[in-house]
Amino acid sequence: MPLIAITGSRDPHPVYRHLRAEHGPVAPVTLEPGVPAWLVMGYDEIRQITEREPLFSRDARNWRDLNDGLVSPHSGLLPMMAYRPNVIGADQHEHRRLRKPLDDGVAHIDHRTLRREVQELCTELVDGFVQEGRADLVADFAAHVPMLAVARLFGLDTAQGHELRRALIALFGSQDDSQAGNRSFEQILHDTLRQRRKRPTNDLTSQFLQHPDLRDDSEILQSMVVMISAGNETTTCWIAHTLYRMITDPGFDARLRGGRLGVDEALDEVLWREPPMTHMPARYALRDTELGGRRIRRGDVLVLGLAAANSDPGLGTADQRPQGNRGHMAYSAGPHMCPARTTARVITRTAVSTALHLLPGLTLTVPAADITWNPSPWTRCPAALPVTFEEPHYRTSDPARRRPERQDSS
């Protein structure tokens, strides 16, 4: 089965159930025509992969089909899967060295300031369409918030943030324009890096330039690539899926607006059902082994099915989980687990809270069944969420009259 057909389906969970019934927790899929991979759907099997670094590598130079020429050098898969000299493609000691600058950078983020800036940004975006009484909550809202917020952390302006977003749409799509998007993305960051070397400021770009564990401009650039690209696409998906759930699930919306469900608890419900990274690329087997009853050959690709693992029958049903349970695989697991979980939550919580307070009476203008997903083997983001809403009973641009953001625990 093509991986992109799973992410493009209206609901991937029935597909996972079918694959489990036929193949068990590890199922054969294709990344593109003629390029095979294993989709790992078992919760325990993903933990085995992520914790056994000497056996399952992140380094794509171990990808047999790429080395044998089965994967074209022009493949749209490569911007997401090919080796890069960064933390994603490193293992063990090298990974620890390249991970520390990211952890240190995230630790220096002032989340109170970030929350305030994101709330102002979200309100400005709503002001841009509120008088129309209708909007596309992806194109007009969710798709802009994470990139503009993360761009500011790195010292980029709004225009540069929008340029990066356009480049990343192509990169994550893994289609024909993927490599061009990747080149554009890196050029913007290279220019920013050069400017900060001349004039350092108090931003993450300058912190990376000064970090002793980053040895040259290439490593600094790649660290920026990781944090910006991963933070933008996944957070956009998280915001969009939460808004989609609010609009299409009356019970979820009523619990959220009525206060029976806190925003953080709502966000975790979404992470269980629709983790921002549906399928995480990739691990490469360093020797022949066995996993989930399947024979894995050296050089095989293993894709982490994070959404599938969250619905592993061994974990029980959603009704059996206590509210606020964060045992999901949304951030992956092991040493490569997402380093910016709290930062992503601050951005997402603030965006959802702002929409919750400023946009009453959200209603889709198309049937929910007509919502489609951006083409990607890796993520599931609604292509559009066209809505109408009731007129707010106060002006969003008047700070003195804004409702306070609900503060949930991190």
C-alpha positions as CSV (number, residue, x, y, z in Angstrom):
1,M,0.0,0.0,0.0
2,P,1.3,3.5,-0.8
3,L,2.1,5.4,2.4
4,I,0.6,8.6,0.9
5,A,-2.7,6.8,0.4
6,I,-2.9,6.3,4.1
7,T,-2.3,9.9,5.0
8,G,-4.6,11.0,2.3
9,S,-7.5,8.9,3.5
10,R,-10.4,10.4,5.3
11,D,-9.6,8.3,8.4
12,P,-6.4,6.3,8.5
13,H,-7.3,4.2,11.5
14,P,-9.5,1.7,9.6
15,V,-6.6,1.3,7.3
16,Y,-4.3,0.6,10.2
17,R,-6.8,-2.0,11.5
18,H,-6.8,-3.7,8.1
19,L,-3.0,-3.7,7.9
20,R,-2.7,-5.1,11.4
21,A,-5.2,-7.9,10.6
22,E,-3.3,-8.9,7.5
23,H,0.3,-8.3,8.5
24,G,0.6,-7.7,12.3
25,P,2.3,-4.7,13.8
26,V,4.8,-4.3,11.0
27,A,3.4,-4.0,7.5
28,P,4.9,-3.6,4.0
29,V,4.2,-0.3,2.3
30,T,5.6,1.7,-0.6
31,L,7.1,5.2,-0.3
32,E,6.7,5.9,-4.0
33,P,6.2,3.4,-6.9
34,G,8.8,0.7,-6.6
35,V,10.3,1.9,-3.3
36,P,9.4,-0.4,-0.4
37,A,9.4,0.3,3.3
38,W,8.1,-1.2,6.6
39,L,5.4,0.7,8.4
40,V,5.8,0.0,12.1
41,M,2.4,0.3,13.8
42,G,3.0,-1.4,17.2
43,Y,3.6,0.7,20.3
44,D,6.1,-1.7,21.7
45,E,7.8,-2.2,18.3
46,I,8.3,1.6,18.0
47,R,9.9,1.7,21.4
48,Q,12.2,-1.1,20.4
49,I,13.3,0.7,17.3
50,T,13.8,4.1,19.1
51,E,15.7,2.6,22.0
52,R,18.0,0.2,20.1
53,E,20.3,2.7,18.3
54,P,23.1,0.2,17.6
55,L,20.6,-1.8,15.5
56,F,18.3,0.9,14.0
57,S,20.1,4.0,12.6
58,R,18.8,7.4,11.6
59,D,21.6,7.8,9.1
60,A,20.1,7.4,5.6
61,R,23.5,6.5,4.2
62,N,22.5,3.0,5.4
63,W,19.4,3.0,3.1
64,R,20.1,0.0,0.8
65,D,17.6,1.0,-2.0
66,L,19.1,4.5,-2.2
67,N,22.6,3.1,-2.4
68,D,21.6,0.6,-5.0
69,G,20.1,3.3,-7.3
70,L,16.5,2.1,-6.8
71,V,15.6,5.6,-5.5
72,S,16.1,8.4,-8.1
73,P,18.5,11.2,-7.1
74,H,15.6,13.5,-8.1
75,S,13.1,11.8,-5.9
76,G,10.8,14.0,-3.9
77,L,11.4,11.7,-0.9
78,L,15.0,12.9,-0.5
79,P,14.5,16.3,1.2
80,M,12.8,14.5,4.0
81,M,14.8,11.2,4.0
82,A,18.3,11.7,2.5
83,Y,21.2,12.1,4.9
84,R,21.9,15.6,6.3
85,P,24.8,16.4,8.6
86,N,22.4,17.3,11.4
87,V,20.9,15.9,14.6
88,I,18.2,14.0,12.7
89,G,20.7,12.0,10.7
90,A,23.1,11.3,13.6
91,D,23.3,8.4,16.0
92,Q,24.5,7.8,19.5
93,H,27.4,10.1,20.6
94,E,27.3,12.3,17.5
95,H,23.5,12.7,18.0
96,R,24.1,13.7,21.7
97,R,26.5,16.4,20.6
98,L,24.2,17.9,18.0
99,R,21.2,17.6,20.2
100,K,22.6,19.7,23.0
101,P,22.4,23.0,21.2
102,L,18.8,22.4,20.4
103,D,18.0,21.5,24.1
104,D,20.0,24.6,25.3
105,G,18.2,26.9,22.8
106,V,14.8,25.7,23.8
107,A,15.7,26.1,27.5
108,H,16.4,29.8,26.9
109,I,13.0,30.5,25.3
110,D,10.9,32.8,27.5
111,H,7.5,31.1,27.2
112,R,5.6,34.0,28.8
113,T,6.9,36.3,26.2
114,L,6.2,33.8,23.5
115,R,2.6,33.3,24.7
116,R,2.1,37.1,24.6
117,E,3.6,37.5,21.1
118,V,1.6,34.5,19.7
119,Q,-1.6,35.9,21.1
120,E,-0.9,39.3,19.5
121,L,-0.1,37.5,16.2
122,C,-3.2,35.4,16.3
123,T,-5.4,38.5,17.0
124,E,-3.8,40.3,14.1
125,L,-4.6,37.4,11.8
126,V,-8.2,37.3,13.0
127,D,-8.5,41.1,12.5
128,G,-7.5,40.5,8.9
129,F,-10.7,38.5,8.2
130,V,-13.1,39.0,11.0
131,Q,-15.1,41.7,9.1
132,E,-15.8,39.2,6.3
133,G,-17.6,36.8,8.6
134,R,-15.8,33.9,6.9
135,A,-12.3,32.5,6.6
136,D,-10.2,29.5,5.8
137,L,-8.8,28.6,9.2
138,V,-5.9,26.8,7.6
139,A,-4.8,29.3,5.0
140,D,-5.8,32.4,7.0
141,F,-4.8,31.3,10.5
142,A,-3.2,27.9,11.3
143,A,-0.7,27.9,8.5
144,H,0.8,31.2,9.6
145,V,0.9,31.1,13.3
146,P,3.7,28.5,13.9
147,M,6.1,29.8,11.2
148,L,5.7,33.4,12.1
149,A,6.2,32.6,15.8
150,V,9.2,30.3,15.2
151,A,10.7,32.8,12.7
152,R,10.7,35.5,15.3
153,L,12.6,33.2,17.7
154,F,15.3,33.0,15.1
155,G,15.3,36.8,14.4
156,L,13.5,36.6,11.0
157,D,10.8,39.1,10.0
158,T,7.3,38.5,8.9
159,A,8.1,38.5,5.2
160,Q,10.9,35.9,5.7
161,G,8.5,33.8,7.8
162,H,6.0,33.7,4.9
163,E,8.8,32.8,2.4
164,L,9.9,29.9,4.7
165,R,6.4,28.6,5.0
166,R,6.0,28.4,1.2
167,A,9.3,26.6,0.9
168,L,8.3,24.1,3.6
169,I,5.0,23.3,2.0
170,A,6.9,22.0,-0.9
171,L,9.5,20.2,1.2
172,F,7.1,18.2,3.3
173,G,4.9,17.3,0.4
174,S,7.7,15.1,-1.0
175,Q,6.4,15.8,-4.5
176,D,8.1,17.1,-7.7
177,D,8.8,20.6,-6.2
178,S,10.2,19.2,-3.0
179,Q,13.9,19.7,-3.8
180,A,13.3,23.3,-5.0
181,G,11.5,24.1,-1.8
182,N,14.4,22.7,0.2
183,R,16.9,24.9,-1.7
184,S,14.8,28.0,-1.1
185,F,14.4,27.2,2.5
186,E,18.1,26.7,3.2
187,Q,19.1,29.9,1.2
188,I,16.9,32.1,3.5
189,L,18.5,30.6,6.6
190,H,22.0,31.0,5.1
191,D,21.4,34.7,4.5
192,T,20.1,35.1,8.1
193,L,23.1,33.3,9.5
194,R,25.5,35.6,7.6
195,Q,23.7,38.7,8.9
196,R,23.8,37.4,12.5
197,R,27.5,36.7,12.3
198,K,28.0,40.4,11.5
199,R,25.4,41.7,14.0
200,P,24.6,39.2,16.8
201,T,21.3,39.7,18.7
202,N,19.4,37.8,21.4
203,D,17.8,35.2,19.2
204,L,18.3,31.5,18.5
205,T,20.4,32.1,15.4
206,S,22.9,34.0,17.5
207,Q,22.8,31.4,20.2
208,F,23.6,28.6,17.7
209,L,26.5,30.7,16.3
210,Q,28.0,30.9,19.8
211,H,27.4,27.3,20.8
212,P,30.6,25.3,21.4
213,D,29.1,22.0,20.2
214,L,28.3,23.3,16.7
215,R,31.6,23.2,14.8
216,D,30.9,25.1,11.6
217,D,28.3,27.1,9.6
218,S,27.0,23.9,8.0
219,E,26.1,22.4,11.4
220,I,24.6,25.7,12.6
221,L,22.5,25.9,9.4
222,Q,21.3,22.3,9.7
223,S,20.3,22.9,13.3
224,M,18.2,25.8,12.2
225,V,16.7,23.7,9.5
226,V,15.6,21.0,12.0
227,M,14.1,23.4,14.5
228,I,12.2,25.5,12.0
229,S,11.0,22.8,9.7
230,A,9.9,20.4,12.4
231,G,8.3,23.1,14.5
232,N,6.3,24.7,11.7
233,E,4.7,21.7,9.9
234,T,3.9,19.7,13.0
235,T,2.5,22.7,15.0
236,T,0.4,23.8,12.0
237,C,-1.1,20.3,11.8
238,W,-1.8,20.3,15.6
239,I,-3.6,23.6,15.4
240,A,-5.6,22.7,12.3
241,H,-6.7,19.3,13.6
242,T,-7.8,20.8,16.9
243,L,-9.9,23.5,15.1
244,Y,-11.2,20.8,12.7
245,R,-12.3,18.7,15.8
246,M,-14.0,21.8,17.3
247,I,-15.9,22.4,14.2
248,T,-16.9,18.9,13.3
249,D,-17.4,17.2,16.7
250,P,-20.2,19.0,18.6
251,G,-19.5,17.1,21.8
252,F,-15.8,18.0,21.8
253,D,-16.7,21.7,21.1
254,A,-19.3,21.8,23.8
255,R,-16.9,20.3,26.4
256,L,-14.2,22.7,25.4
257,R,-16.4,25.9,25.3
258,G,-18.3,24.8,28.4
259,G,-15.1,24.4,30.5
260,R,-15.6,20.6,31.1
261,L,-12.5,20.0,29.0
262,G,-9.4,22.2,29.4
263,V,-7.5,23.4,26.4
264,D,-4.5,21.3,27.3
265,E,-6.7,18.2,27.7
266,A,-8.3,18.9,24.4
267,L,-4.9,19.2,22.7
268,D,-3.9,15.8,24.1
269,E,-7.1,14.2,22.8
270,V,-6.1,15.4,19.4
271,L,-2.5,14.1,19.8
272,W,-3.8,10.7,20.5
273,R,-6.1,10.6,17.4
274,E,-4.2,12.8,14.9
275,P,-0.5,13.3,16.0
276,P,1.0,16.0,13.9
277,M,3.6,13.6,12.5
278,T,1.5,10.7,11.2
279,H,4.4,8.8,9.9
280,M,8.0,9.6,11.0
281,P,10.8,8.9,8.6
282,A,12.9,6.8,9.2
283,R,15.1,4.2,10.7
284,Y,17.5,1.9,8.7
285,A,18.3,-1.6,9.9
286,L,22.1,-2.1,10.4
287,R,21.8,-5.9,10.2
288,D,19.3,-8.6,9.5
289,T,16.9,-8.9,12.4
290,E,13.3,-9.7,13.4
291,L,10.6,-7.2,14.4
292,G,6.9,-7.8,15.1
293,G,7.2,-11.2,13.4
294,R,8.7,-9.8,10.2
295,R,12.1,-10.5,8.8
296,I,13.9,-7.2,8.4
297,R,17.0,-7.1,6.1
298,R,20.0,-4.9,6.6
299,G,19.3,-1.6,4.8
300,D,15.5,-1.8,5.0
301,V,13.6,1.4,5.7
302,L,11.3,1.4,8.8
303,V,8.8,4.2,9.1
304,L,7.4,4.9,12.6
305,G,3.6,4.9,12.4
306,L,3.0,7.3,15.3
307,A,-0.8,7.6,14.6
308,A,-1.1,3.8,14.3
309,A,0.8,3.2,17.5
310,N,-1.5,5.5,19.4
311,S,-4.4,3.2,18.3
312,D,-2.5,0.0,19.2
313,P,-5.2,-2.4,20.6
314,G,-2.9,-3.2,23.5
315,L,-3.3,0.3,24.8
316,G,-7.1,0.0,25.2
317,T,-9.7,2.3,23.8
318,A,-9.9,6.1,24.1
319,D,-12.7,5.8,26.6
320,Q,-10.4,3.8,28.9
321,R,-7.7,6.5,29.0
322,P,-7.9,9.1,31.8
323,Q,-8.3,12.7,30.7
324,G,-5.0,14.4,30.1
325,N,-3.1,11.1,29.5
326,R,0.1,12.0,27.6
327,G,1.4,8.4,27.0
328,H,0.9,8.9,23.3
329,M,3.6,8.6,20.6
330,A,2.9,12.1,19.1
331,Y,6.5,13.2,19.8
332,S,8.1,9.9,19.0
333,A,10.2,8.3,21.7
334,G,13.8,7.6,22.7
335,P,16.8,9.9,22.3
336,H,15.3,11.5,19.1
337,M,12.1,12.5,20.9
338,C,11.0,16.1,20.0
339,P,13.0,18.6,22.0
340,A,10.5,21.5,21.8
341,R,7.4,19.8,23.1
342,T,6.6,22.6,25.6
343,T,7.2,25.4,23.0
344,A,4.9,23.7,20.5
345,R,2.2,23.4,23.2
346,V,2.5,27.1,24.1
347,I,2.0,28.1,20.5
348,T,-0.8,25.6,19.8
349,R,-2.6,26.3,23.1
350,T,-2.5,30.1,22.5
351,A,-3.7,29.8,18.9
352,V,-6.6,27.5,19.8
353,S,-7.5,29.7,22.8
354,T,-7.6,32.8,20.7
355,A,-9.8,31.2,18.1
356,L,-12.0,29.8,20.8
357,H,-12.6,33.3,22.3
358,L,-12.6,35.5,19.2
359,L,-14.6,33.3,16.7
360,P,-17.9,32.2,18.2
361,G,-20.3,30.0,16.2
362,L,-17.7,28.4,13.9
363,T,-19.5,26.5,11.1
364,L,-18.0,24.7,8.1
365,T,-19.3,26.0,4.7
366,V,-18.8,22.6,3.1
367,P,-19.7,19.1,4.3
368,A,-17.1,17.6,6.7
369,A,-16.8,14.7,4.2
370,D,-15.4,17.2,1.6
371,I,-12.4,18.2,3.7
372,T,-9.2,16.9,2.0
373,W,-5.7,16.6,3.2
374,N,-2.5,18.2,1.9
375,P,-0.6,15.5,0.0
376,S,2.3,14.1,2.0
377,P,3.4,10.6,3.1
378,W,4.3,12.0,6.5
379,T,1.7,14.4,7.8
380,R,-2.1,14.9,7.6
381,C,-3.1,18.5,7.6
382,P,-6.5,19.7,6.3
383,A,-6.0,21.4,3.0
384,A,-8.6,24.0,3.9
385,L,-11.2,24.7,6.7
386,P,-13.7,27.1,5.1
387,V,-15.9,28.5,7.9
388,T,-18.4,31.2,8.8
389,F,-18.7,32.6,12.3
390,E,-20.8,34.9,14.3
391,E,-19.8,38.5,14.7
392,P,-17.7,39.0,17.9
393,H,-19.4,41.2,20.4
394,Y,-16.2,43.2,21.0
395,R,-13.5,44.5,18.7
396,T,-10.5,42.1,18.5
397,S,-8.1,45.0,17.8
398,D,-9.0,46.7,21.1
399,P,-6.6,45.1,23.7
400,A,-8.5,46.5,26.7
401,R,-11.6,44.5,25.6
402,R,-10.0,41.2,24.8
403,R,-11.0,38.3,26.9
404,P,-8.1,36.9,28.9
405,E,-6.5,33.7,27.5
406,R,-7.4,30.6,29.6
407,Q,-4.2,29.4,31.3
408,D,-3.8,25.7,31.4
409,S,-0.9,23.8,32.8
410,S,2.0,22.9,30.5
